[in-house]
Amino acid sequence: MLRSVLLVALAAVMITPTAVLADSKSDCQKGLEMIKAELRKKHPAPVMATLRKALSGAENEVREEDWPECMDYIKTARAALKQ
């Protein structure tokens, strides 16, 4: 009985980070598309500069598969759009 509980707990611990990374990857890719779409619109020069920098940084993080860092760039882009 204890062995079954431990196996289930171990499986849950191992699956959870994978699911979180998958969500972050998907969110990152959606964020990249959002930034690209916003760059095709008219925004003030400082916002455009922030969006370009965020896109560049996010694309680098995609190549490195560093999804949390990618999401930081996406958040920066969203914040610039709210100004």
Secondary structure, DSSP 8 states (H G I E B T S, - for coil): -HHHHHHHHHHHHHHHHHHHHHHHHHHHHHHHHHHHHHHTS---HHHHHHHHHHHHHHHHHHHHT-HHHHHHHHHHHHHHHH-
